[in-house]
Amino acid sequence: MVTPEVAPPEREAPPAGAAAQPATARPRASRYSRPLREQARIARRLGLTGSLLMAISALGSGAFPVPNPLNGLRVLGLPGRNVTASIAVTYAGLGMVVLAWLWIGRMLTARGAVAPAPEKRELVRTGLLWAIPLALAPPMFTKDIYSYLAQSATLARGIDPYVIGPAQALGIADPLVSGIPTVWRDTPAPYGPLFLGLGRVITAISGENAVLGVLEHRALALLGLGLILWMLPKLARRAGLDPGLVLWLGAANPLVLFHLVSGIHNESLMIGLMLVGLHLALGEDDTVQPPWRWLLGAVFIVSAASVKLPALLALGFVGVYLIRRRGGSVRDWAVVGGALTAVAAVVFTIYSVGTGLGFNWLKGLSAPGAIRSWMSVSTDLGLLAGQIGKVAGLGDHTDSTLSLTRLLGGIAFSLVCLWLLYGCLRGKVEPIVGVGAGLGAVVLLGPVVHPWYLLWAVIPLTATRAMPHYRRAVLGLSAVLALVVPPTGADFIFRAFQLPLAIIAGIVVFVVALLWVRRELRKPVRGADPAPSLESAA
């Protein structure tokens, strides 16, 4: 990657007779003899190496269906014969990608968040270079893709996936059901009618071929990622931000690479459609857009909500923004509110009736609450209260305390969203800030939290004027959460020894990579005067 920084100039010689001055603290960016341009190239190669290691090791550590289609193959099946080693290599590659992303992000943020970005194309190429190996490899970090396939197959057979789970609909022996984690086999679909309708088209092409179905769903996820790549620079320019930096923090985020590209989560399509809708409705500046634009934007936002319902929050912020910009009169409330409500009703009806699902999909919204997510604040408080009750001799009331704390969490994030909507109505909160912060509250206070849920908030927020204030938090939180999910997408209950051994071995490989990076950084640039380095001049 090419960055605007250059090696610092040589220091001037001290005047005659002046005493020698002690060495002073040097800028961290000039610690090594390589200028930042060369450091960026090393970081890009480090990230690509990590991505390639992850892609190759995914042949053994990936989230495969049951039975594994690679079993018995001489070459492709080799990594699967030593899963522990494959997981170790995956963790080493994962660490390289995260480190390289942080490294390049530091170079970009050091120059300021509102500077022009002449290297945006190079950043896009770097992100794509890292994503391509993961897009060609088996899925990792989750087995949700097999739930997608089974629920779509349920719909294709004329059975309502919002009423019964895949195991009841298809049978426990069905090859699509065998790849689903046990906790989700009897759970009705929690997704919107548009996503299941698209899934039915995929099933019509792939049938019971899980590999072909995975590839088709990955193409759909990459389509959503393409929308994100298209929209983020436009939203960044609207906020007066550097499009290159916004793309790097949002679209090249390790959570995007690991969970949207590799993991094939439908957040990609949801967020992509939502960003298109926000761009159409809000425009390039703060001027009120013509009705056709914000009505079309509403169609895209409701389509995003027909993949996952939380995206509908964006429609509320579009509405209050338009009402404020039009003057805030009773007539404005009636016109804008009525038009957006009508669009939502029509689009939801088209998707619900067109797929033959009706409105039963509203019943499936509580399905994710069937699990106990350790990352959810409301769930953790409920479990803690239940444990305190048992220790105090009051009996096991964990289910009741969970219901109470999750209800309180729902009330809390509802109040946060209402407060943000009111702030947007008064002009104190930008609509995209409200969308990102509101979805962040829904994630943090909701009953279930997965690392990729953070992208609901992170991707919109990176394209706002508030981004420079929490940029470090985005970098740090994304890096940490990118490391917490095992690549197999499964638990290690009956093989608890495997994960710690793999992590230790992965750290060893990662340290070797760091030593190589350190050696490369200390090499002088060929054909260049070593004097530009502050350290060599000291």
C-alpha positions as CSV (number, residue, x, y, z in Angstrom):
1,M,0.0,0.0,0.0
2,V,1.2,3.5,-0.8
3,T,0.9,6.1,2.0
4,P,1.7,9.7,1.9
5,E,4.3,9.6,4.6
6,V,7.9,9.7,3.5
7,A,11.1,9.2,5.4
8,P,12.1,12.2,7.5
9,P,14.8,14.5,6.3
10,E,18.4,14.5,7.5
11,R,19.0,16.6,10.6
12,E,21.0,19.8,10.2
13,A,24.5,19.8,11.6
14,P,24.8,21.7,14.9
15,P,26.4,25.1,14.8
16,A,30.2,25.4,15.4
17,G,31.0,25.4,19.1
18,A,27.7,24.1,20.2
19,A,27.7,21.3,22.7
20,A,26.5,17.9,21.5
21,Q,22.9,17.4,22.3
22,P,21.6,14.2,23.8
23,A,19.4,12.0,21.6
24,T,15.8,12.9,22.0
25,A,12.7,10.7,21.8
26,R,12.0,9.8,18.2
27,P,8.7,9.4,16.5
28,R,7.5,5.8,16.7
29,A,6.7,5.8,12.9
30,S,10.5,6.2,12.2
31,R,11.7,3.5,14.6
32,Y,13.1,1.3,11.9
33,S,15.2,2.0,8.9
34,R,12.4,1.3,6.4
35,P,10.1,4.3,5.6
36,L,6.4,4.0,6.1
37,R,5.9,3.2,2.4
38,E,8.0,0.1,2.7
39,Q,6.4,-0.8,6.1
40,A,3.0,-0.7,4.4
41,R,4.2,-3.2,1.7
42,I,5.5,-5.5,4.4
43,A,2.2,-5.2,6.2
44,R,0.3,-6.1,3.1
45,R,2.5,-9.2,2.5
46,L,2.0,-10.2,6.1
47,G,-1.8,-10.0,5.8
48,L,-1.8,-11.9,2.5
49,T,0.4,-14.6,4.1
50,G,-2.0,-14.9,7.0
51,S,-5.0,-15.1,4.7
52,L,-3.3,-17.8,2.6
53,L,-2.4,-19.8,5.7
54,M,-6.0,-19.6,6.9
55,A,-7.4,-20.7,3.5
56,I,-5.1,-23.7,3.3
57,S,-5.6,-24.8,6.9
58,A,-9.4,-24.4,6.5
59,L,-9.2,-27.7,4.6
60,G,-8.7,-29.2,8.1
61,S,-10.1,-26.7,10.5
62,G,-13.1,-25.4,8.6
63,A,-16.8,-25.7,9.4
64,F,-17.6,-28.7,7.3
65,P,-20.9,-30.5,6.7
66,V,-21.4,-34.0,7.9
67,P,-20.0,-36.1,6.3
68,N,-17.0,-34.1,5.4
69,P,-16.7,-34.1,1.6
70,L,-12.9,-34.0,1.8
71,N,-12.5,-37.2,3.7
72,G,-10.5,-39.8,1.8
73,L,-9.1,-37.3,-0.7
74,R,-5.3,-37.7,-1.0
75,V,-4.2,-34.1,-1.1
76,L,-7.2,-31.9,-0.1
77,G,-8.0,-34.4,2.7
78,L,-4.5,-34.3,4.2
79,P,-5.1,-31.3,6.6
80,G,-8.2,-33.0,8.0
81,R,-6.1,-35.8,9.3
82,N,-4.5,-33.5,11.9
83,V,-7.1,-31.1,12.9
84,T,-5.1,-29.7,15.8
85,A,-2.2,-28.7,13.5
86,S,-4.7,-27.2,11.1
87,I,-6.3,-25.1,13.8
88,A,-2.8,-24.0,14.9
89,V,-2.0,-22.7,11.4
90,T,-5.4,-21.0,11.2
91,Y,-4.7,-19.1,14.5
92,A,-1.3,-18.1,13.3
93,G,-2.8,-16.8,10.0
94,L,-5.6,-15.1,11.9
95,G,-3.1,-13.2,14.1
96,M,-1.1,-12.1,11.0
97,V,-4.2,-10.7,9.3
98,V,-5.3,-8.8,12.5
99,L,-1.8,-7.4,13.1
100,A,-1.4,-6.3,9.5
101,W,-4.8,-4.6,9.6
102,L,-4.0,-2.8,12.8
103,W,-0.6,-1.8,11.4
104,I,-2.0,-0.2,8.2
105,G,-4.8,1.3,10.2
106,R,-2.3,3.0,12.4
107,M,-0.5,4.5,9.4
108,L,-3.7,5.8,8.1
109,T,-5.0,7.3,11.3
110,A,-1.6,9.0,12.1
111,R,-2.2,11.4,9.2
112,G,-5.7,12.5,10.3
113,A,-9.1,11.2,9.6
114,V,-10.3,14.0,7.2
115,A,-7.4,14.2,4.8
116,P,-7.9,13.2,1.2
117,A,-7.1,9.6,0.3
118,P,-5.1,9.2,-2.9
119,E,-4.4,5.6,-2.0
120,K,-8.0,4.5,-1.7
121,R,-7.6,2.2,-4.7
122,E,-4.6,0.6,-3.2
123,L,-6.4,0.0,0.0
124,V,-9.3,-1.7,-1.9
125,R,-6.8,-3.9,-3.7
126,T,-5.2,-4.9,-0.5
127,G,-8.5,-5.8,1.2
128,L,-9.6,-7.8,-1.9
129,L,-6.2,-9.5,-1.9
130,W,-6.7,-10.7,1.6
131,A,-10.4,-11.6,1.0
132,I,-9.9,-13.8,-2.1
133,P,-8.2,-16.7,-0.4
134,L,-10.9,-16.8,2.3
135,A,-13.6,-16.6,-0.4
136,L,-12.2,-19.7,-2.1
137,A,-11.7,-21.7,1.1
138,P,-14.2,-23.8,3.1
139,P,-16.3,-21.8,5.5
140,M,-14.9,-21.2,9.0
141,F,-15.9,-19.9,12.4
142,T,-19.6,-20.9,12.2
143,K,-22.0,-23.6,10.9
144,D,-24.9,-21.2,10.4
145,I,-24.6,-21.7,6.6
146,Y,-26.0,-25.2,7.1
147,S,-28.9,-23.8,9.0
148,Y,-29.5,-21.5,6.0
149,L,-29.5,-24.4,3.6
150,A,-31.8,-26.6,5.7
151,Q,-34.3,-23.8,6.4
152,S,-34.4,-23.0,2.6
153,A,-34.9,-26.7,1.8
154,T,-37.7,-26.8,4.3
155,L,-39.4,-23.9,2.5
156,A,-38.7,-25.6,-0.9
157,R,-40.6,-28.6,0.3
158,G,-43.7,-26.6,1.1
159,I,-43.2,-26.7,4.9
160,D,-43.3,-23.5,6.9
161,P,-39.8,-23.0,8.4
162,Y,-41.2,-20.5,10.9
163,V,-43.3,-23.2,12.6
164,I,-40.9,-26.2,12.9
165,G,-37.2,-26.7,12.9
166,P,-35.1,-28.4,10.2
167,A,-34.8,-31.7,12.1
168,Q,-38.6,-32.1,12.2
169,A,-39.1,-30.9,8.7
170,L,-36.4,-32.8,6.9
171,G,-35.5,-35.6,9.3
172,I,-32.5,-36.0,11.4
173,A,-30.8,-38.2,8.8
174,D,-31.0,-35.5,6.1
175,P,-27.5,-34.5,5.0
176,L,-28.4,-30.8,5.3
177,V,-29.5,-31.3,8.9
178,S,-26.5,-33.3,10.0
179,G,-24.2,-30.3,9.6
180,I,-26.3,-28.1,11.9
181,P,-25.2,-27.7,15.6
182,T,-27.6,-29.6,17.8
183,V,-29.0,-26.5,19.5
184,W,-30.3,-25.2,16.2
185,R,-31.8,-28.3,14.7
186,D,-35.2,-27.9,16.2
187,T,-35.3,-24.1,16.1
188,P,-37.6,-22.4,13.6
189,A,-36.0,-19.9,11.2
190,P,-35.2,-16.4,12.7
191,Y,-34.6,-14.7,9.4
192,G,-36.9,-12.5,7.2
193,P,-38.9,-13.7,4.2
194,L,-36.6,-12.1,1.6
195,F,-33.6,-14.1,2.8
196,L,-35.5,-17.4,2.9
197,G,-37.0,-16.6,-0.5
198,L,-33.5,-16.2,-1.9
199,G,-32.5,-19.4,-0.1
200,R,-35.3,-21.3,-1.8
201,V,-33.9,-20.2,-5.2
202,I,-30.4,-21.4,-4.1
203,T,-32.0,-24.8,-3.0
204,A,-33.7,-25.1,-6.4
205,I,-30.2,-25.0,-8.0
206,S,-28.1,-26.9,-5.5
207,G,-30.7,-29.5,-4.2
208,E,-29.1,-31.5,-1.4
209,N,-25.5,-30.7,-2.6
210,A,-24.2,-28.8,0.4
211,V,-21.0,-27.8,-1.3
212,L,-22.8,-26.1,-4.2
213,G,-25.3,-24.5,-1.7
214,V,-22.4,-23.1,0.3
215,L,-20.8,-21.6,-2.8
216,E,-24.1,-20.0,-3.9
217,H,-24.7,-18.5,-0.4
218,R,-21.1,-17.2,-0.5
219,A,-21.8,-15.4,-3.8
220,L,-24.9,-13.8,-2.1
221,A,-22.7,-12.7,0.8
222,L,-20.1,-11.3,-1.5
223,L,-22.9,-9.4,-3.3
224,G,-23.8,-7.8,0.0
225,L,-20.1,-7.0,0.6
226,G,-19.9,-5.4,-2.8
227,L,-22.8,-3.1,-1.8
228,I,-20.9,-2.2,1.4
229,L,-17.7,-1.4,-0.7
230,W,-19.8,0.8,-3.0
231,M,-21.7,2.7,-0.4
232,L,-19.1,3.4,2.3
233,P,-17.0,5.9,0.2
234,K,-20.2,7.8,-0.7
235,L,-21.3,8.0,2.9
236,A,-17.7,9.0,3.9
237,R,-17.7,11.9,1.5
238,R,-21.0,13.0,2.8
239,A,-19.4,13.3,6.3
240,G,-16.2,14.9,5.0
241,L,-14.1,11.8,5.9
242,D,-11.3,10.0,4.1
243,P,-13.0,7.3,2.1
244,G,-9.8,5.1,2.2
245,L,-9.7,5.2,6.0
246,V,-13.5,4.5,6.2
247,L,-13.1,1.5,3.8
248,W,-10.2,0.2,5.8
249,L,-11.9,0.4,9.2
250,G,-15.3,-0.9,7.9
251,A,-15.0,-3.1,4.8
252,A,-11.4,-4.5,5.5
253,N,-12.2,-5.1,9.1
254,P,-11.1,-8.6,10.3
255,L,-14.7,-9.3,11.5
256,V,-15.8,-8.7,7.9
257,L,-13.1,-11.0,6.4
258,F,-13.6,-13.8,8.9
259,H,-17.4,-13.7,9.5
260,L,-18.9,-12.2,6.3
261,V,-16.5,-13.6,3.7
262,S,-15.4,-16.8,5.3
263,G,-18.4,-17.4,7.7
264,I,-21.0,-16.4,5.0
265,H,-23.3,-14.6,7.5
266,N,-26.3,-12.9,6.1
267,E,-25.3,-9.7,7.9
268,S,-23.4,-8.9,4.7
269,L,-26.7,-8.6,2.7
270,M,-28.5,-6.9,5.5
271,I,-25.9,-4.2,6.0
272,G,-25.3,-3.7,2.3
273,L,-29.0,-3.1,1.5
274,M,-29.4,-0.8,4.5
275,L,-26.4,1.4,3.5
276,V,-27.9,1.7,-0.1
277,G,-31.2,2.8,1.5
278,L,-29.5,5.3,3.7
279,H,-27.5,6.8,0.8
280,L,-30.5,7.2,-1.4
281,A,-32.6,8.7,1.4
282,L,-30.0,11.1,2.8
283,G,-28.2,12.0,-0.4
284,E,-24.7,13.4,-0.8
285,D,-25.3,16.4,1.5
286,D,-27.8,17.7,4.0
287,T,-30.3,18.9,1.4
288,V,-33.7,17.2,1.3
289,Q,-33.8,14.6,-1.4
290,P,-36.7,14.4,-3.9
291,P,-39.5,12.0,-2.8
292,W,-38.5,9.3,-5.3
293,R,-35.1,9.0,-3.7
294,W,-36.2,8.7,-0.1
295,L,-39.0,6.4,-1.1
296,L,-36.7,4.1,-3.0
297,G,-34.3,4.3,-0.1
298,A,-37.1,3.1,2.2
299,V,-37.6,0.1,-0.1
300,F,-34.0,-0.9,0.3
301,I,-34.1,-0.4,4.1
302,V,-37.2,-2.5,4.4
303,S,-35.6,-5.1,2.1
304,A,-32.6,-5.2,4.6
305,A,-35.1,-5.7,7.4
306,S,-36.6,-8.6,5.4
307,V,-33.2,-10.3,5.8
308,K,-32.8,-9.3,9.5
309,L,-35.4,-7.2,11.2
310,P,-33.1,-4.9,13.3
311,A,-32.2,-3.0,10.0
312,L,-35.7,-1.5,10.2
313,L,-34.4,0.9,12.8
314,A,-32.7,2.9,10.0
315,L,-36.1,3.7,8.6
316,G,-37.0,5.5,11.8
317,F,-34.0,7.7,11.6
318,V,-34.6,8.5,7.9
319,G,-38.2,9.5,8.9
320,V,-37.3,11.9,11.7
321,Y,-34.5,13.4,9.6
322,L,-36.8,14.1,6.7
323,I,-39.5,15.5,9.0
324,R,-37.0,17.9,10.6
325,R,-35.5,19.0,7.3
326,R,-39.0,19.7,5.9
327,G,-39.9,21.9,8.8
328,G,-41.4,19.5,11.4
329,S,-45.0,20.6,11.0
330,V,-48.0,18.3,11.6
331,R,-48.4,18.0,7.8
332,D,-44.7,16.9,7.5
333,W,-45.3,14.2,10.1
334,A,-48.4,13.0,8.3
335,V,-46.8,13.0,4.8
336,V,-43.4,11.5,5.7
337,G,-44.7,9.1,8.3
338,G,-47.6,8.0,6.2
339,A,-45.4,7.5,3.1
340,L,-42.7,5.5,4.9
341,T,-45.3,3.4,6.8
342,A,-47.0,2.6,3.5
343,V,-43.7,1.6,1.8
344,A,-42.9,-0.7,4.7
345,A,-46.3,-2.3,4.7
346,V,-46.2,-2.9,0.9
347,V,-42.7,-4.2,0.8
348,F,-43.2,-6.6,3.7
349,T,-46.4,-7.8,2.2
350,I,-44.8,-8.4,-1.2
351,Y,-42.0,-10.5,0.3
352,S,-44.3,-12.3,2.8
353,V,-47.0,-13.2,0.3
354,G,-44.6,-13.7,-2.7
355,T,-42.6,-16.3,-0.8
356,G,-45.8,-18.0,0.4
357,L,-44.7,-17.6,4.1
358,G,-47.3,-15.0,5.2
359,F,-46.4,-13.2,8.4
360,N,-45.3,-16.2,10.4
361,W,-41.8,-14.9,10.2
362,L,-42.6,-12.5,13.0
363,K,-42.9,-15.5,15.3
364,G,-39.4,-16.6,14.6
365,L,-37.8,-13.4,15.9
366,S,-37.3,-14.9,19.4
367,A,-35.5,-18.0,18.1
368,P,-31.9,-16.7,18.8
369,G,-32.8,-16.4,22.5
370,A,-32.9,-20.2,22.7
371,I,-29.1,-20.1,23.5
372,R,-27.3,-18.5,26.4
373,S,-24.7,-16.1,24.9
374,W,-21.8,-15.3,27.2
375,M,-21.2,-12.0,25.4
376,S,-24.7,-10.7,26.2
377,V,-24.9,-8.3,29.2
378,S,-28.5,-9.1,29.9
379,T,-28.0,-12.8,29.6
380,D,-24.9,-12.7,31.9
381,L,-26.8,-10.7,34.5
382,G,-29.7,-13.3,34.4
383,L,-27.3,-16.2,34.8
384,L,-25.5,-14.4,37.7
385,A,-28.8,-13.7,39.5
386,G,-29.8,-17.4,39.0
387,Q,-26.5,-18.6,40.5
388,I,-26.8,-16.2,43.5
389,G,-30.3,-17.6,44.1
390,K,-29.0,-21.1,44.2
391,V,-26.1,-20.2,46.5
392,A,-28.6,-18.4,48.8
393,G,-30.7,-21.6,49.0
394,L,-33.7,-20.0,47.1
395,G,-33.7,-22.7,44.4
396,D,-32.9,-22.6,40.7
397,H,-34.8,-19.7,39.2
398,T,-32.4,-19.1,36.4
399,D,-35.0,-19.2,33.6
400,S,-37.1,-16.6,35.5
401,T,-34.1,-14.3,36.1
402,L,-33.1,-14.6,32.5
403,S,-36.5,-13.6,31.3
404,L,-36.5,-10.6,33.6
405,T,-33.0,-9.4,32.7
406,R,-33.6,-9.9,29.0
407,L,-36.8,-7.9,29.3
408,L,-35.0,-5.1,31.1
409,G,-32.3,-5.2,28.4
410,G,-35.0,-4.8,25.8
411,I,-36.5,-1.9,27.6
412,A,-33.1,-0.3,28.0
413,F,-32.1,-0.5,24.3
414,S,-35.6,0.7,23.3
415,L,-35.1,3.8,25.5
416,V,-31.7,4.4,24.0
417,C,-33.1,4.2,20.5
418,L,-36.0,6.6,21.4
419,W,-33.5,9.0,22.9
420,L,-31.4,8.9,19.7
421,L,-34.4,9.4,17.5
422,Y,-35.4,12.4,19.6
423,G,-31.8,13.8,19.2
424,C,-32.0,13.3,15.5
425,L,-35.4,15.1,15.4
426,R,-33.8,18.1,17.1
427,G,-30.7,18.0,14.9
428,K,-28.3,17.0,17.6
429,V,-27.7,13.4,16.3
430,E,-26.8,12.7,12.7
431,P,-29.1,10.0,11.2
432,I,-26.3,7.6,10.4
433,V,-24.8,8.1,13.9
434,G,-28.2,7.3,15.3
435,V,-28.5,4.1,13.2
436,G,-25.1,2.9,14.2
437,A,-25.4,3.8,17.9
438,G,-29.0,2.4,18.1
439,L,-28.0,-0.9,16.5
440,G,-25.0,-1.0,18.9
441,A,-27.4,-0.7,21.8
442,V,-29.6,-3.5,20.4
443,V,-26.5,-5.7,20.1
444,L,-25.0,-4.9,23.5
445,L,-28.2,-5.1,25.5
446,G,-30.0,-7.8,23.5
447,P,-30.3,-11.4,24.6
448,V,-27.8,-12.8,22.1
449,V,-24.4,-11.4,21.0
450,H,-22.0,-12.8,18.5
451,P,-18.8,-11.1,17.4
452,W,-20.2,-10.4,13.9
453,Y,-23.2,-8.6,15.3
454,L,-20.8,-5.8,16.2
455,L,-20.7,-5.0,12.5
456,W,-24.3,-3.8,12.6
457,A,-22.9,-0.8,14.5
458,V,-19.3,-0.6,13.3
459,I,-19.8,-0.4,9.6
460,P,-22.3,2.5,9.6
461,L,-20.4,4.4,12.4
462,T,-17.1,4.4,10.4
463,A,-18.8,6.7,7.9
464,T,-19.8,9.4,10.4
465,R,-18.2,12.6,11.7
466,A,-18.1,11.0,15.1
467,M,-15.8,8.3,13.9
468,P,-12.5,9.9,14.9
469,H,-13.6,9.9,18.6
470,Y,-14.0,6.2,18.8
471,R,-11.6,5.0,16.1
472,R,-9.2,3.4,18.6
473,A,-12.1,1.6,20.2
474,V,-13.1,0.2,16.8
475,L,-9.6,-1.0,16.1
476,G,-9.1,-2.6,19.5
477,L,-12.6,-4.2,19.9
478,S,-12.5,-5.6,16.3
479,A,-9.1,-7.1,16.8
480,V,-10.1,-8.7,20.1
481,L,-13.4,-10.1,18.9
482,A,-11.8,-11.4,15.7
483,L,-9.8,-13.9,17.9
484,V,-12.6,-15.3,20.1
485,V,-14.4,-17.7,17.8
486,P,-12.7,-21.1,17.0
487,P,-12.4,-21.7,13.3
488,T,-14.3,-25.0,13.3
489,G,-17.5,-23.3,14.4
490,A,-18.1,-26.0,17.0
491,D,-17.4,-26.6,20.7
492,F,-14.6,-28.7,22.1
493,I,-16.6,-30.4,24.9
494,F,-15.2,-33.9,24.3
495,R,-11.8,-32.7,23.1
496,A,-11.0,-29.9,25.4
497,F,-7.2,-30.5,25.1
498,Q,-7.3,-29.7,21.4
499,L,-7.9,-26.0,21.4
500,P,-5.3,-24.9,24.0
501,L,-2.6,-27.0,22.2
502,A,-3.6,-25.5,18.8
503,I,-3.5,-21.9,20.2
504,I,-0.1,-22.4,21.8
505,A,1.3,-23.9,18.5
506,G,-0.3,-21.0,16.6
507,I,1.3,-18.5,18.8
508,V,4.7,-20.0,18.2
509,V,4.2,-19.8,14.4
510,F,2.9,-16.2,14.8
511,V,6.0,-15.2,16.8
512,V,8.2,-16.6,14.0
513,A,6.3,-14.4,11.6
514,L,6.9,-11.4,13.8
515,L,10.6,-12.1,13.9
516,W,10.6,-12.1,10.1
517,V,8.8,-8.8,10.1
518,R,11.3,-7.3,12.5
519,R,14.2,-8.5,10.3
520,E,12.6,-7.0,7.2
521,L,12.0,-3.7,9.0
522,R,15.6,-3.4,10.0
523,K,16.9,-4.0,6.5
524,P,18.1,-0.8,4.7
525,V,16.2,0.0,1.5
526,R,18.1,-1.0,-1.6
527,G,19.5,1.9,-3.5
528,A,18.5,4.3,-0.8
529,D,20.7,6.4,1.5
530,P,20.2,4.9,5.0
531,A,20.6,8.5,6.4
532,P,16.8,9.3,6.2
533,S,16.2,7.1,9.2
534,L,16.1,9.1,12.4
535,E,17.5,6.1,14.3
536,S,20.5,5.7,12.0
537,A,21.1,9.5,12.1
538,A,21.1,9.6,15.9
